[in-house]
Structure formats: structure tokens, C-alpha cells
Amino acid sequence: SHELRSPLGRIQIALGLAALEKADIPAQHRRIERDVERMDALIEEIIRLARLTDAPHSVSMEIMDAGELIKNVVDDAISEARARACEIDFSAESSLFVSGNGELLRRAIENVLRNAIRFSPICTTVEVKARRDCEKIVIEIRDRGPGVSEADLERIFEPFFRVSFARERDSGGTGLGLAITERVMSLHSGRVTARNHPAGGLIVTLVC
């Protein structure tokens, strides 16, 4: 409710300012439009997480090349990385075939990669590596950001949880991306974990 009340509160303020004499109507209109878009994105993510939680047996699986799927995610994220003057260093073993749902796996990986880009300092590199470990596929995504306190490493996969210094309300995220990733990995009999790199930055590992 807090996540929805915040943009609603800002919309009410914008409406009040727009009603004032000599108000900057276009500016208030843009402010309202941004908050409506944020609410729409949040509601969509809430529905998506609820569906993954309540109807796991309806998820269809097929054999796919996880390496190709990850490459497509990386290719789509390149422009976002370049906007921050960042690079993505991608490497993957060949023939990373896995039984899974392509749409869900794509979203799970994309959530982690976009977080890594968003919280990376400018002019740094985000590393994406994929390999096979016995019957599982292991994907590691590392950024060069500030990392996460040890106490919060497990909590970052909880719905709406944000690390205070990095994931403020206006960061652009809904607070549900990593929770959705955790649920997707669970549906694929896998897991997602996070740890701080000794040289700095956060490493998120997805296993499916």
C-alpha cells in the first residue's frame, strides 16, 4: 500500500499545484504522467509475481539453449549500459541446453542485469558469465557498484525490499524484480544468491 500511496500522493500534490494561478500546467502534467506510469508498472509486476506464486503448475517448459537466451538479453541491454558509459563483458560455454520457460528465464536474467547496470558507476564493466555445473546452468552477473551489506544479502530477494543507500523510491524500480527472479529460479528447481566481490561490487548467481 505504501508503494501505491507514494505516487498517488505526488499526483494529488501535482493536481493542487496545477489548480493554482499561473501554474505550469505542462510540468505538472508530465509529473502526473510519470507517476501514473510508475503505478502501472508496479501493478503489472505485482500481478506477475502473484501468478508465479499461485499457479506454478501452469508454467510450460521446453528444451532451449540458455547461452543463446542470455546473449539476447545482453544484446538488448547494451544500449542501456552505453547510456551510462558502461560495457557488458559476456562469455558463455557452448551447448548450455536446459529445460525451462524461455519468457520467465529471460525476465529473471534481465531483472538482475538491469539492476547491475543501474547501480554500476559510470565507465565500468558488468560481467555476465554462463557455464554448466553437472546438470545445472550457472549464470553469474557482477557489477562494480557499492555492493550490499552482509545482513541484506538474502533480503534483497524479498518483495519491495531495497537497500537504503542504493534503492531509493525514485530509483525507477518497483522493488519486485529480484523477488520475481527468485520465484522463477525456484520454479526451475534452481536458486538465486548474492555475494560481495572482494575487489568490490555485487555478484548475483542464478542456477537453473
Solvent accessible surface area in square Angstrom, and as a share of the most:
residue,aa,sasa,rsa
1,S,97,0.63
2,H,104,0.47
3,E,29,0.13
4,L,54,0.27
5,R,166,0.61
6,S,32,0.21
7,P,7,0.04
8,L,81,0.40
9,G,26,0.25
10,R,85,0.31
11,I,22,0.11
12,Q,126,0.56
13,I,107,0.54
14,A,0,0.00
15,L,101,0.50
16,G,39,0.38
17,L,66,0.33
18,A,26,0.20
19,A,88,0.68
20,L,107,0.53
21,E,155,0.69
22,K,192,0.81
23,A,30,0.23
24,D,82,0.43
25,I,95,0.48
26,P,80,0.50
27,A,28,0.21
28,Q,18,0.08
29,H,110,0.49
30,R,127,0.46
31,R,86,0.31
32,I,36,0.18
33,E,87,0.39
34,R,117,0.43
35,D,1,0.01
36,V,77,0.44
37,E,107,0.48
38,R,98,0.36
39,M,32,0.14
40,D,93,0.48
41,A,42,0.33
42,L,8,0.04
43,I,78,0.40
44,E,86,0.39
45,E,20,0.09
46,I,66,0.34
47,I,77,0.39
48,R,54,0.20
49,L,28,0.14
50,A,46,0.36
51,R,172,0.63
52,L,10,0.05
53,T,74,0.43
54,D,114,0.59
55,A,46,0.35
56,P,38,0.24
57,H,182,0.81
58,S,90,0.58
59,V,27,0.16
60,S,81,0.52
61,M,83,0.37
62,E,112,0.50
63,I,124,0.63
64,M,26,0.11
65,D,47,0.24
66,A,5,0.04
67,G,11,0.10
68,E,93,0.42
69,L,23,0.12
70,I,0,0.00
71,K,90,0.38
72,N,64,0.33
73,V,1,0.01
74,V,7,0.04
75,D,65,0.34
76,D,84,0.43
77,A,6,0.05
78,I,52,0.26
79,S,81,0.52
80,E,56,0.25
81,A,1,0.01
82,R,158,0.58
83,A,90,0.70
84,R,80,0.29
85,A,56,0.44
86,C,1,0.00
87,E,103,0.46
88,I,28,0.14
89,D,78,0.40
90,F,57,0.24
91,S,58,0.37
92,A,44,0.34
93,E,92,0.41
94,S,100,0.64
95,S,69,0.45
96,L,1,0.00
97,F,106,0.44
98,V,18,0.10
99,S,60,0.39
100,G,0,0.00
101,N,26,0.13
102,G,20,0.19
103,E,139,0.62
104,L,23,0.11
105,L,4,0.02
106,R,77,0.28
107,R,65,0.24
108,A,0,0.00
109,I,4,0.02
110,E,49,0.22
111,N,19,0.10
112,V,3,0.02
113,L,1,0.00
114,R,102,0.37
115,N,26,0.13
116,A,6,0.04
117,I,1,0.00
118,R,67,0.25
119,F,35,0.15
120,S,2,0.01
121,P,61,0.38
122,I,114,0.58
123,C,96,0.58
124,T,34,0.20
125,T,44,0.25
126,V,0,0.00
127,E,34,0.15
128,V,1,0.00
129,K,99,0.42
130,A,4,0.03
131,R,100,0.36
132,R,87,0.32
133,D,68,0.35
134,C,111,0.67
135,E,150,0.67
136,K,68,0.29
137,I,0,0.00
138,V,8,0.05
139,I,2,0.01
140,E,41,0.18
141,I,2,0.01
142,R,27,0.10
143,D,11,0.06
144,R,76,0.28
145,G,9,0.09
146,P,93,0.59
147,G,10,0.10
148,V,9,0.05
149,S,60,0.38
150,E,128,0.57
151,A,87,0.67
152,D,30,0.16
153,L,19,0.10
154,E,149,0.67
155,R,112,0.41
156,I,5,0.02
157,F,22,0.09
158,E,71,0.32
159,P,70,0.44
160,F,74,0.31
161,F,38,0.16
162,R,33,0.12
163,V,5,0.03
164,S,87,0.56
165,F,117,0.49
166,A,21,0.16
167,R,29,0.11
168,E,87,0.39
169,R,126,0.46
170,D,110,0.57
171,S,35,0.22
172,G,59,0.56
173,G,25,0.24
174,T,25,0.15
175,G,18,0.18
176,L,1,0.00
177,G,18,0.17
178,L,15,0.08
179,A,5,0.04
180,I,0,0.00
181,T,0,0.00
182,E,72,0.32
183,R,56,0.20
184,V,0,0.00
185,M,0,0.00
186,S,48,0.31
187,L,30,0.15
188,H,14,0.06
189,S,90,0.58
190,G,20,0.19
191,R,144,0.53
192,V,13,0.08
193,T,67,0.39
194,A,15,0.12
195,R,116,0.42
196,N,47,0.24
197,H,52,0.23
198,P,137,0.86
199,A,83,0.64
200,G,33,0.32
201,G,3,0.03
202,L,12,0.06
203,I,12,0.06
204,V,9,0.05
205,T,16,0.09
206,L,0,0.00
207,V,7,0.04
208,C,7,0.04
